[in-house]
C-alpha cells in the first residue's frame, strides 16, 4: 500500500489570506492551512498546521473516511471505524432475522473472529488529491453547445478516472468546485471487507425515533463500530479468511474527558450538498413549491409503509430501513419549509442580490465584467424551474423504494422499445420480465402508494404535465383511488406472460398498446429521457453562466469564500454552544442520562433497554460522568456548518481527540443548506463519553475500550 499523500493544488483559492476561522463554512483542507493559526490557537487549537493536515503527509484530518454514504473515522490502529447507528442501520438490519434480531437487541463481537461481514458497507480512504482543472477546461474550450460542453467534460473526466484507476487498489472520482471553476481528482483506497463489531440496540441507537429526529434536546446513542480488513500486505481484498485488520496511516485518539460549553470543536467529514450561492428565485421555488410538495407526498407514502410495518416482526424488519430513510427525508423537507420561512432566507437573498447589483453598478470596470451575469443566472433558473413539480413527481414515481412496480414497468417498456420483434428473448430478459419481486406487498403497500402518485400525475398541468398521464385522467372521478381502480381494471401488466409478450413484441407492441399501464410507462420513459437531457443541458449552461457568477461572487465577497459542499473532504470549525429556538426559551448545549430516564415511557420510541436503566442507577460514579454537570453526558450541540453526508463525522477537540460523532441538525437549522445562521445553525453530536459508558457499563465490550486507548477498570 502506498503511503497517503496529498498533492497541493496550484490555483484553488490562491488569494486566500484568512484573518480568522469563521464558524460558517465547510472548508477544504488547504483552506484550513491558509487560516490565521494564531486565531485558532486563541480558541483552543493545540495542533500545529502540519499535525492537523499536511498536503504530503496527511494528519489528524486524514483519519476521516467515507462509509455507506456517511462520514466516519478510524479510531484505532487496527482498522476500527466508528460512525452513526443510522449509517449502519441497513447493514445491521440485513444481518438480522426474527430469530436473531441484531437490530432490536444490539450486537457486540467478543472476538475478532465473531465480527460479521457487513452487507453493502464499503470504506473509502482518501489517498491523494490532484488538481486537474487545466485538463477539464481545455476540453470544455472546444465545445460549441451546452450539451457538447457537458459531453466533453464527462469524456475527459472518464479518461482521468480510468487513468487514475490503473494504480493498484485505487478508486477515483473527479469533483467540481464553484460551478466548474476548479476540478480535483480524488485517488481513494476502497476497502470492501468491512465487518460489524458493535451496534447498540435500536432502542439506544434510535432513542426518540422520528419524534426527536431533527430536534433538541436529544438523547440518541447514534453510534456503531465496524472494522475494515485487508490482505496481509495491506492491499484491499474482498472478505477472506486470511484477511487482517487494515492499518490506517492516521487514526483518532479518544478524548475521554469530553468538551464543555464554548470549547473549540471541528467536524471532519464529507458533507453532501449545499446550495449557498443560488439566486433568490431558485430559493423561493424551494420554499414555496419543491419542499412543500415533497413533504406532502412523502408523508402520505410513509403512512402506508408504516401501516404494513405495524403488522408484525417480519413486516417491521422488511420495511424498517426504507421507512427510516424516507422519514429522514420527510422531516428534512418539513425543516426546510419551516426554516426557509422563519429564517427569512428569501428576503436575505434578495438583500444580497440588491447589494451585489449596487456593488457592480458602482464601478464601470465591474459593470463591464459582471453587469449581466446575475440576470443571466436568473433567466437560467426560471427556465429550469418551469418543471419543478414534474421533476419531483418523476423522482418519486421512478424510485424503486417507493414504487417498484411502476419503476419496473418503465424499465421493461424501455427494454421493449430498444428491441425488434424478431429478436430472440434471452434467459436473462425473460427472467427479469417474469419476476414478481417488483409486486411485493402490492395490495397492502404499492396499491395505495400508486393511488397517491397517480392522483398527483393526473393533476399536473402546463409545463409540469407528464407524458402518458392521459391514461390516468379518463372521464371519471379524479381521486387517486378511482384512478387506480380504473387502471388496474384495464391493465394486464400484472400478468407475467403479458409482460413477456410485450417485451417479445418490441417497439411495435409498445407503440400499439392501449393498456393504461403501458401508456403511462411509455410516457414516463420518454419523460425520464427528456429530464436527463434537460439536466445535461442546464449543467452545460451553468458551466458558463455559473462559473462567471462564482467569479463575480469571489470578487464581491472577498477572500473568505468557501465552495458548496459536494461530498468531498471538508472541515467545519465550531464551538460547543446552546441556542434560543424561540422567544423566552434557551437550550443548553448538553443532555444527560437523566433526560433518558425522564423520557422513558416503556413504549417506542422512548423505551430505554433494561440494561441501560440498570447501569444508570450507578452512573454518577462512572469515570465517564462529568462532575461539572453531575451526570453522564449523552449529546451536545455545536454551531458547526454541517449537512447531509456529515452523519458519522468525527468531532474533534483542539488536541485532535475524538470527542463526539455528528448525527443531526436542529429543526430550526435544517434550511442552513441555503444559508448558515449564527443564531440557529446547530449540529447535534453524540458525546464520546456516552459511547464509552455503554462500552463499559451497558453492553460491555472492554476489548474495544483497550483498543481505543481507554484502560478498563
N, C-alpha and C positions, 0 to 999 in steps of 0.2 A: 504494500500500500504506500503510495507516495505521500509525503507529508502535506498537511493542509497548507495552502499558500494562496494569498490574495494578491492579485495584481493591481497596483494603484491605477486609478482611472485618470486619464490625461486631462479631460476637459470639464467633467461634471462639476458644476458649482465652483469653478476655479476662483470666482470673485468673492467667495465666502470669507468673511473675517468676523465671525460671530462674537459679539461682546458678552453674551450671556447664554445660558442654557434654558430656553423657554420651555414651559411645560406643554405648550401647544406644539404639535409636530410629531411625525413619525419619521425619524431621521435615519439617513443612510450611514453606514459605518464610517465612511470617510468624512462625513459632515460632523460627526461627533468629535473626531480628531481635530477638526478646524475650530471647535468652540474654545472659548476662553476657559482654560482649565482651572485657573485660579478662582474663577467664579463658581465652578463646580466644587472645588475644594472647600470653599466657604459654606457650601450647602451640606457637606459631609462626604465628599468623594475622597476616598483613601487610595484608590488605584491610580497608577500613572497612566498616561495615554497608551503606552505600549502594553501595559498589563491588561487594560480594557480591550483594546483591539489594535493589532499591528497588521499592516497590509501584507506582510510576508509571513509572519509567524502566528497570526491569529491572536487568541487571547480569551478572556472570560466570555466575550460575545460569541465566540466560536462554539461554545457548548450548546447554544440554541439550535434546535433541529426542527424539521417538519415531520409530522406523523398523521396519517389519515385525514389530511386537510386541516389539521390543527397545528399549533406550535407545541414544543416540548423541549426537554433539556436532558443531557447526560448529567447524572448526579452521583456517579461513582466511576472509578477507572475500569470497572468490569461491565460496561455497556448498559448499566441500569438507566432506564429512561422514565421520567415522571411527566405525566400530562393530566388532563382533566378526566374525570369519570365519564363525562358525556362524550368525550372524544373517543374513548374506548368502548362506549356503550354497545355499538353494533357488534364488535368482536366478542364481548362478554355474552351478549345475547345469543350469538351464533354458537357459542360453546355450551350454552345452557340447554337442558332438557327438563321436562316436567319431573323426572326422577332426580336429576342433579341440577338444580336451578341456581347457577352461579350468580345470575343477575340479582335474584332475590336474596340469596344467603351470603354472597361475597365469596372471595377466593384468596387463599394465602398459600403459596407454594412453600412447603417446608424445606425443600432441597432444590438445587438447580435441575435435577432430573424430573422433578414434578412440575416444572414450568410448562405451560401449554402453548403450542403454536397458535398464534392469534390470527384468525382469518381476516384477510384484507388489510392488515396493518403493515405499512412499509415506512422505514425511517430514511429520510434524506438528509445527508450531511454536506453542507457547502464546503467545497474544497478550494475553488478558485473562481475569481470573478474577472472577466476580461471585457474591456471596452471595445465594442465592435461597431460603434456609431458610424465611422467612416465608411465601412463596407456597406452598411444598410443605406446610408444616404446616397452613396454613389449609385446604387441600383435604383433608388427612387427618382433620381435626377433624370433617368432615361424614360420615365413614364409619360404617357400622353393623355391619360384619362384617370379619374379617381379609381376605377376598377383595376386599371393597369398598374396604378401605383401600389395598391394593396397586394396585387398578384406578385409583383416584383419583390415586394417586401417579404411576402411569405416564402418566395422561392429562395431568396438569399438567406433567410433565417433557417430554412430547412437544410441548406447546404452547410451553414455554420454548425448546426446541431449535429448533422451527420459526421462532419469532420471531427468535431469535439468528441463524439462518442466512439471514435476509433481508439481513444485511450482506454485501457483496460478498466473495467468496473466503474464506468462513468455514465451518468445520465445528465444530459444537457438541456437547457432551455434558454430562450432569449427573452428578456423583459424590456418593455418600452417604458421610458420615463418622460413625463411632461409632453404628452401628445406626440411622441416620436422625436423629441429633441435629442434624446440620448437612448442608446441601446446597449445592454450588457448581456454577455453570455455567461451563464452560470454553469460551472462544472460541479456536479454533485455525486457523492457516493450513495448508491441505492442499496439499502440493506433490507432484504426480504425475509430473512429468518428472524422474526420478531415474536417473542413469547410472552404470554401473560404471567406476571409474577404475583401481583397483589391487586385486588379490587375490593373496596368495602361493599357491604350490602347496599342495594339500591336505596333503601330507606335512609342511608347515610349520604351516599353519593348524589342523591336526588331529593334530599330532605327539603320539603316545601313545594316540590313539584312545580307545576305551572302557576300555582297561586303566587309563589315567591319569585318566579322567573322574572328577570329584569327589575327586581325590586330590592329595597333596603328597608329594614335590617334583614340580613341574610345569615343562614345557619347551615349552609350546604357544604358537606365534605366532598367537594368535587375534585377528587384525585384518584389516580390509578397508576400502577407501576408496570412497565414492560421491560424486557431485556432484548437488546439486539445481539445477534450471534453472527459469526463469520467463520470462514475456514481457518485452520490453524495459522496460516501465513497472514491472516488479517484481511484477505480478499473476500468480497461478498459472495455468498453462496446460498441457495435455497435450503430449506430445512434439511438437515443431515445429521445423523447420529454422532458424527465426529466433529461437528462444529463446536466452537468455543465462544465465550463471550467476546464481543467486539471491544477493542481497547481504543477509546477515543483519545485524540491528542489533548483535548481540553474537557473538563467537567466542572461542575459547580460544587463547592463545599456548602454544607448546610449551616445557616445562621440560627442556631437553636435558641438564642436569646431574643430573636424577633425584632420588631420595629415598633416605634411609638409615633404619636401624632407629630407631624412636621418633619419626620425623618425623610431623608432623600431615598428614593427608590427608583429603579429603572426597570422597564418592562421590555424584555427581549423577545423577538419573535417575528412572525410572518403575517402581518395584518393583510386582510384580503383585498378590500376595495373601499376607497373613499372617493367623494366627488366634490372636492372643496372649491374647484375653480369653474363650476358650471355658471351659465348665465341665469339671470333671475327668472326668465321664462321657463327654463328647464326645472328649476327648483320649485316653482309654482305648480308645474304639472305633477311633480312628485307629491306635493302636499294635497292638491285638490282632486287628482284623478287616480294616479297609479297606486299609491299606498291605501287609500280608502277602498278601492275595488279589490285589491289583493287581500286586505283584511276581511272583507265581507265574504268572498268566495272561500278562502281558506277556513274561516270559522265554520262555515256550513259543511265543508268537506270533512274536517276533523271530527265534527259531531257525529257523522255517520260512522267513521272508523272507531271512535270511542264506544259507540253502542255495541259494535261487534266485539271489541276487545273485552267488554264487560261480561261476556257470556261464559268465561271460564279461563282456567290457567293456560290451556293450549292456545286459545284465541289471543289471550293477553301477550304471550310470548311472540306469537306470529305478527302482531301489529305494533308492539311496543316501540321498536326502533323507528318505524315510519311515522307514528304519531308524534314521538318525541322530536324528530327532525322537523316535521311540518309545524308543530306547535311553537317551536322556537322562531320559525319564520313568521308565523301568525302574530306572535306578541311583538316581534321586531316591527312588523307593519303597524301595529297599534301604537308602539312607541314613536314611530316616525310621524304618524298622524298627529299625535299629541305634541311631540317635541317641535316639529316644524312650525306648528301654530303657536305654541306657548313661548317658544324661544324667538319668535318673530324673525325667523330665518329669511323669509322672502323680503321683508322690509329691510333687513340688514344688507342683503344682497343688492337691493335697489339703491340704497345709500352708497354702497361701494361702487356700483356702476356709475352713479352720478359723480362721485368723487374722481373716478378714473377718467370720465369724459372731461371733467374740468381740468384735470392734470394734462390730458392730451391737448386740449384746446389752448392751454396756457403757454404753449411754445410751438412756433411754426415747424421746427425740426421734428418735434414729437408728432405733430399733426401729420406731417409727411410720412413718418414711419408707421404710425399706429392709428391714424384717424379713421380708417374704415373697418378695422378688424372686429370691433365689438358688434357692429351692425351685421357683418358677415356671419359672425358666430350665432347671433340671434336668428338670422334668416335660416341658417342650417338647423338650429334647434326647432324652429317652427315646422320646418319640413319633416323632420324626424318624428316629432311628437304628434303628427296627424294620425298615427296609427297606434297610439299608446294602448288603448283598450284591446285592439285586435292582437297586438303582440303579447300582452299579458294573457289573454284567453288562449292563444296558441301554446304558450308555455305550459299552462295547466292541462290543456287537452292532450298534449303530446308527452306528458310526464308519465313514465312507466310506473311511478309510485302512486300517482293519483288516478290515472285512467288507463291501466294496462291493456284492456280490451280495445279501447279506441286507438291507442298508440299502435297496437299490433295490426289493427285494420288498415291504418295508414301505411305502415311498413309493407304489408302484404300487397296493397294496391300499387305502391311504388315498384315493388318487385315484379308484379304482373305487367305493369306498363313498360318495363325495361326488357321484356322478352317477346319473342314471336310465338305464335300459336303452334308452329310446327317443331319447336324445340322440345326435347325430352326433359321431363322433370327429374332432377337428380334426387337421391335419397334425402339429402340434407334439406332441400327446399320442401319436399313433401312432409318431412318430419316437422319442420317449422310451421307449415300451413295447418297441420292436423293437431298441433299441440293445444292442449286445453289449459295450460298454465295461465295464459292471459285472462281466462274466465274465472279465476279463483275468487270465491265468495261473491259470485256475480249478483245473485238475488239480494243478499244481505248488505253488500257494500257497494259494488260497482253500479248497480242499477240506480240507487238514489243519488250517487255522485254524478252519473251521466245525466240524470234529470236536472241537476243544478247546472251542469256545463251546457247542456242542450238549450236550456232556457236563456242562458246568457248569450250563447251564439246566435240564437234566433232573434234577439233584440238588438244586436249590434247593427248600426246603420252608417251610411255615408262612407268616409274613408276607412272606418273600422269594420265595415261589413265583410263577412267571411265567405269566401267562395265555398259553395256546397251547402250553406245554411238554408237555402231554399228548400232543401229536402226536409228540414225540420219545421218550417213555418206552416205549410199547408193552409187549409182554410178554416181549421177548427181552433179550439182553445189553445192559448199560447203558454199555459203553465208548463213547468218542467215535467210534471207527472204525465200530463196529457200528451206532450210531445214524445216522451219516452214510450208511452203505450202505443202511439201510432207507429213509431219507428220499429219497435220490437215486434209489433203485429204484422209488419210488412217485410221484414228482412229475413233472409236465410243465412246471414253471415255467421250465426252462431253454430251452424252445422259444419262439421269438419269437411265433409265431402263437397259441400257448396264452395268452401274456400279453396279446396284443391282444384275444383272445376274452373273457378275464376282465375287462379294462377295459371292453370294449363291453357286457358283461352287467351292469355296475354293481353296486350294493349287493346285489341279489338273488343274483347269481352268486357274490359273495364269501361271503355267508351260507350258501349251499347247498353250497359246495365242501368236499370231504373230503380234498383234496390236502394232504399234510402241510406243504408249504412255505406254502401259502395259510393253513392253520390257524395255523401258527406266526406268520406275518406279521400276520395279523388280530389275534392276541393281543398281539404286540409293539406294534402300532399303538395298541391300547387302553391298553397299559401306558405308552406314551410320553405319551399324553394325560393319563392318571392321574398320572404322575410330574410333568408340568408343573403340574397343578392342586395336587398336594401341595406342590410347591416354592413356588408362589404363596401358598398358604395359610400355610405356615410363615413365608414372608417377611413376610406381613401381620401375623402374630402377633409376630414379632420387632421390628416397628416399634413395638410397645407394650412387650413384656417386655424386649427387648434395649436399648431406649433407657433404660428405668428401671435396668437393670443397669449400663449405662455411667455413668449419673449417680451411682449408688452407688460405682462404681469411682473416678470422678474425685474424689469427696469423700474416699474412703478412701486412695487412693494419693497424693493431693496434687497440687501444681502441675505437676510434670514428667510429663505424661501425653500420649502421642502416639497418634494413631489407627492402626488396622491399615492395612497397605498396600492400595491399591486402584487401582493403575496411574496415579496422579496424581503430579505433580512433587514429589520429596522430596530430602532431603539426609541422608546418614549421615556422622557425624563419627567419625574413627578415627585410629589410629596404626599405622605400619608395625611389625609385631610378629610374632615366631615363636610357637610353641606346643609343648606336650608332649602328643602324642596318646595316650600310654600311659606306664606306669611305666618310667623309665630311658631314655626317648627324648625328644630335643628337636629340633625342626625350626627351622632358621634361616629368616629371612624372605626370602632371595633365592636364586634359582637362576641359573646361568650357562650360557654356550655350552659350557663344558667338560662340563656334565652331559648336553647333547645328544649330544656325541661319545661319552660313555661309554654312553649308552643305545642308540646307533645299532647296529642289527644287520643292516641291509640288507633287512629284511623288515618289512612292515606290522605294527603301526602305528609302528615305530621305524626308519623308512627315511628318514634325512635326505638331502635332494637333494644332488647333487654340488656345485652352486654354493654351497650353504651350507657344505659341508665345505671347499671350496677357500678361501672367504673366511675361514673360521675359523682357517686357518693364520696369518693376519696380524691377527687380531682384537685382540691386546693393544696394537697400535699405533693402533687406531682411536680417534678422538676420542670415541666413544660408550662406550669401555671405562671402567669405574670403577676408578681407581687404588687405591682402598681395598680392593677385592676382587680386583683383578688380572685382570678379565675383563669381557666384555660381559654385563650382566645380562639375563636373559630374563623372569623373572616375579618378583613379590613378593607377600607376604602383608600383610594389614591386618586389624584387628579390627572392620571395618565391619559394620553391620547391613544385610544385603542378602538378596534373594530372587529368584525368577524374575521376569523383566522388567528386572532390573538388568544383564542381559547387554548389553555395549556401553557401560555407564555410564562417562562420563569420570571419571577420578580426578585430582583437582587438589591442588596443594600450597597452603601458606598464602599464596602470592602469586597464587593463581588460575591457575597454569600447568598445562597438561595433562602429567601425569607417568605416566599409565597408563590401561589400559582394564580395567574389571572384567569377568570372564568366568565365574567359577565360585565355589563354596564348597568347603571341605574336607569330606570324608566325615563326619567327626565332628560337623560343624556344620550338616548338612542339616536336621536337626529344629529348627533355630532359628526356623522359621516358627511354632513353638508356644512359643518362649521363648529369648531370646538368652542366651548364656553367655560371660562374660569370658574363660574359660579355653579354650573350644573353638570359638567362633564366629570364623571367619577367612574372609575373601573373598580370592579369587585374582585377581591382576591381571597382564596382560602389561605389562612395563616399556616406556615410550615409547622408551627408548634402544635396545631390541632392534628396535623398529619402524623407527627412524631408521637403524640399522645395515643393515637389509635394504634400505631405500631407497637407501642409498649403496653397499653392497658386495656384496649377494647378488643381488638382482634390481633393478638400479639404476633410479631414477626421480628424477634430480636436480631436475627441474622441480617436483616435489612438495615437496622439501626447501626450495627457494627460496620457494615459495608459503606454506609454514608458517613462514617467517622464519628458516630454518636455511641459511646460505650454503653452497653446495657447495665442496668443496676443489678 
